[in-house]
Amino acid sequence: MIGITVTVDADHLDNIEAVGAALRLRGMRIDQVHGTIGIISGAVGEAERTVLESVPGVQSVEMETTIQIPPPDADPQ
């Protein structure tokens, strides 16, 4: 599974829970719903990611990016 962030469009903010339910039905594991800013975060299988973009109310689906910073005592390159 890959981590994703779904942005809900402004017209569906009042029904963000229904958008989340539709995402679950299409295979998304929902970790958090931020209703005030219209963000739903979670994970989904790679094959199902593109299907989520067709859910009514979904503005965008973005893969989460992980950035690793070396520890402070690491040798510089």
Biotite code that builds the C-alpha atoms (Angstrom):
import biotite.structure as struc

atoms = struc.array([
    struc.Atom([0.000, 0.000, 0.000], chain_id="A", res_id=1, res_name="MET", atom_name="CA", element="C"),
    struc.Atom([1.110, 3.532, -0.700], chain_id="A", res_id=2, res_name="ILE", atom_name="CA", element="C"),
    struc.Atom([0.371, 6.580, 1.422], chain_id="A", res_id=3, res_name="GLY", atom_name="CA", element="C"),
    struc.Atom([-1.898, 9.130, -0.233], chain_id="A", res_id=4, res_name="ILE", atom_name="CA", element="C"),
    struc.Atom([-3.539, 12.463, 0.451], chain_id="A", res_id=5, res_name="THR", atom_name="CA", element="C"),
    struc.Atom([-6.928, 13.182, -1.103], chain_id="A", res_id=6, res_name="VAL", atom_name="CA", element="C"),
    struc.Atom([-8.088, 16.769, -1.521], chain_id="A", res_id=7, res_name="THR", atom_name="CA", element="C"),
    struc.Atom([-11.870, 17.205, -1.463], chain_id="A", res_id=8, res_name="VAL", atom_name="CA", element="C"),
    struc.Atom([-13.333, 19.965, -3.642], chain_id="A", res_id=9, res_name="ASP", atom_name="CA", element="C"),
    struc.Atom([-15.075, 22.946, -2.057], chain_id="A", res_id=10, res_name="ALA", atom_name="CA", element="C"),
    struc.Atom([-18.546, 21.823, -3.188], chain_id="A", res_id=11, res_name="ASP", atom_name="CA", element="C"),
    struc.Atom([-18.247, 18.590, -1.165], chain_id="A", res_id=12, res_name="HIS", atom_name="CA", element="C"),
    struc.Atom([-16.695, 19.846, 2.090], chain_id="A", res_id=13, res_name="LEU", atom_name="CA", element="C"),
    struc.Atom([-20.042, 19.603, 3.898], chain_id="A", res_id=14, res_name="ASP", atom_name="CA", element="C"),
    struc.Atom([-20.242, 15.928, 2.845], chain_id="A", res_id=15, res_name="ASN", atom_name="CA", element="C"),
    struc.Atom([-16.605, 14.947, 3.417], chain_id="A", res_id=16, res_name="ILE", atom_name="CA", element="C"),
    struc.Atom([-17.702, 11.873, 5.405], chain_id="A", res_id=17, res_name="GLU", atom_name="CA", element="C"),
    struc.Atom([-19.681, 10.623, 2.386], chain_id="A", res_id=18, res_name="ALA", atom_name="CA", element="C"),
    struc.Atom([-16.648, 11.188, 0.158], chain_id="A", res_id=19, res_name="VAL", atom_name="CA", element="C"),
    struc.Atom([-14.592, 9.199, 2.676], chain_id="A", res_id=20, res_name="GLY", atom_name="CA", element="C"),
    struc.Atom([-17.128, 6.367, 2.624], chain_id="A", res_id=21, res_name="ALA", atom_name="CA", element="C"),
    struc.Atom([-16.953, 6.242, -1.186], chain_id="A", res_id=22, res_name="ALA", atom_name="CA", element="C"),
    struc.Atom([-13.142, 6.135, -1.010], chain_id="A", res_id=23, res_name="LEU", atom_name="CA", element="C"),
    struc.Atom([-13.317, 3.216, 1.467], chain_id="A", res_id=24, res_name="ARG", atom_name="CA", element="C"),
    struc.Atom([-15.606, 1.311, -0.900], chain_id="A", res_id=25, res_name="LEU", atom_name="CA", element="C"),
    struc.Atom([-12.920, 1.636, -3.575], chain_id="A", res_id=26, res_name="ARG", atom_name="CA", element="C"),
    struc.Atom([-10.172, 0.232, -1.360], chain_id="A", res_id=27, res_name="GLY", atom_name="CA", element="C"),
    struc.Atom([-8.725, 3.188, 0.545], chain_id="A", res_id=28, res_name="MET", atom_name="CA", element="C"),
    struc.Atom([-7.695, 2.779, 4.173], chain_id="A", res_id=29, res_name="ARG", atom_name="CA", element="C"),
    struc.Atom([-8.540, 6.096, 5.791], chain_id="A", res_id=30, res_name="ILE", atom_name="CA", element="C"),
    struc.Atom([-6.277, 7.251, 8.606], chain_id="A", res_id=31, res_name="ASP", atom_name="CA", element="C"),
    struc.Atom([-7.468, 10.842, 9.115], chain_id="A", res_id=32, res_name="GLN", atom_name="CA", element="C"),
    struc.Atom([-10.209, 13.156, 7.895], chain_id="A", res_id=33, res_name="VAL", atom_name="CA", element="C"),
    struc.Atom([-9.530, 16.888, 8.182], chain_id="A", res_id=34, res_name="HIS", atom_name="CA", element="C"),
    struc.Atom([-12.954, 18.301, 7.430], chain_id="A", res_id=35, res_name="GLY", atom_name="CA", element="C"),
    struc.Atom([-12.115, 21.957, 7.934], chain_id="A", res_id=36, res_name="THR", atom_name="CA", element="C"),
    struc.Atom([-9.403, 21.901, 5.260], chain_id="A", res_id=37, res_name="ILE", atom_name="CA", element="C"),
    struc.Atom([-10.862, 19.201, 3.004], chain_id="A", res_id=38, res_name="GLY", atom_name="CA", element="C"),
    struc.Atom([-8.091, 16.616, 3.291], chain_id="A", res_id=39, res_name="ILE", atom_name="CA", element="C"),
    struc.Atom([-8.408, 12.850, 3.728], chain_id="A", res_id=40, res_name="ILE", atom_name="CA", element="C"),
    struc.Atom([-5.209, 10.896, 4.320], chain_id="A", res_id=41, res_name="SER", atom_name="CA", element="C"),
    struc.Atom([-4.597, 7.176, 4.258], chain_id="A", res_id=42, res_name="GLY", atom_name="CA", element="C"),
    struc.Atom([-3.289, 4.412, 2.033], chain_id="A", res_id=43, res_name="ALA", atom_name="CA", element="C"),
    struc.Atom([-4.364, 2.404, -0.986], chain_id="A", res_id=44, res_name="VAL", atom_name="CA", element="C"),
    struc.Atom([-2.992, -0.264, -3.287], chain_id="A", res_id=45, res_name="GLY", atom_name="CA", element="C"),
    struc.Atom([-1.178, 1.046, -6.358], chain_id="A", res_id=46, res_name="GLU", atom_name="CA", element="C"),
    struc.Atom([-3.811, -0.395, -8.720], chain_id="A", res_id=47, res_name="ALA", atom_name="CA", element="C"),
    struc.Atom([-6.697, 1.317, -6.897], chain_id="A", res_id=48, res_name="GLU", atom_name="CA", element="C"),
    struc.Atom([-5.095, 4.782, -6.711], chain_id="A", res_id=49, res_name="ARG", atom_name="CA", element="C"),
    struc.Atom([-6.298, 5.925, -10.135], chain_id="A", res_id=50, res_name="THR", atom_name="CA", element="C"),
    struc.Atom([-9.856, 4.733, -9.412], chain_id="A", res_id=51, res_name="VAL", atom_name="CA", element="C"),
    struc.Atom([-10.074, 7.150, -6.481], chain_id="A", res_id=52, res_name="LEU", atom_name="CA", element="C"),
    struc.Atom([-9.742, 10.135, -8.799], chain_id="A", res_id=53, res_name="GLU", atom_name="CA", element="C"),
    struc.Atom([-13.184, 9.361, -10.253], chain_id="A", res_id=54, res_name="SER", atom_name="CA", element="C"),
    struc.Atom([-14.983, 9.533, -6.884], chain_id="A", res_id=55, res_name="VAL", atom_name="CA", element="C"),
    struc.Atom([-17.403, 12.495, -6.827], chain_id="A", res_id=56, res_name="PRO", atom_name="CA", element="C"),
    struc.Atom([-15.961, 15.265, -4.667], chain_id="A", res_id=57, res_name="GLY", atom_name="CA", element="C"),
    struc.Atom([-12.322, 14.291, -5.151], chain_id="A", res_id=58, res_name="VAL", atom_name="CA", element="C"),
    struc.Atom([-10.269, 17.179, -6.480], chain_id="A", res_id=59, res_name="GLN", atom_name="CA", element="C"),
    struc.Atom([-6.895, 15.399, -6.425], chain_id="A", res_id=60, res_name="SER", atom_name="CA", element="C"),
    struc.Atom([-5.064, 12.293, -5.206], chain_id="A", res_id=61, res_name="VAL", atom_name="CA", element="C"),
    struc.Atom([-1.399, 12.710, -4.347], chain_id="A", res_id=62, res_name="GLU", atom_name="CA", element="C"),
    struc.Atom([1.157, 10.169, -3.205], chain_id="A", res_id=63, res_name="MET", atom_name="CA", element="C"),
    struc.Atom([2.853, 11.040, 0.061], chain_id="A", res_id=64, res_name="GLU", atom_name="CA", element="C"),
    struc.Atom([6.503, 11.927, -0.152], chain_id="A", res_id=65, res_name="THR", atom_name="CA", element="C"),
    struc.Atom([8.966, 10.827, 2.506], chain_id="A", res_id=66, res_name="THR", atom_name="CA", element="C"),
    struc.Atom([12.066, 12.899, 3.110], chain_id="A", res_id=67, res_name="ILE", atom_name="CA", element="C"),
    struc.Atom([14.870, 11.543, 5.262], chain_id="A", res_id=68, res_name="GLN", atom_name="CA", element="C"),
    struc.Atom([17.354, 13.868, 6.869], chain_id="A", res_id=69, res_name="ILE", atom_name="CA", element="C"),
    struc.Atom([20.610, 12.406, 8.166], chain_id="A", res_id=70, res_name="PRO", atom_name="CA", element="C"),
    struc.Atom([21.208, 12.572, 11.913], chain_id="A", res_id=71, res_name="PRO", atom_name="CA", element="C"),
    struc.Atom([23.129, 15.616, 13.204], chain_id="A", res_id=72, res_name="PRO", atom_name="CA", element="C"),
    struc.Atom([26.257, 13.581, 13.907], chain_id="A", res_id=73, res_name="ASP", atom_name="CA", element="C"),
    struc.Atom([26.430, 12.075, 10.384], chain_id="A", res_id=74, res_name="ALA", atom_name="CA", element="C"),
    struc.Atom([29.519, 12.807, 8.292], chain_id="A", res_id=75, res_name="ASP", atom_name="CA", element="C"),
    struc.Atom([28.864, 15.305, 5.476], chain_id="A", res_id=76, res_name="PRO", atom_name="CA", element="C"),
    struc.Atom([29.447, 14.056, 1.977], chain_id="A", res_id=77, res_name="GLN", atom_name="CA", element="C"),
])
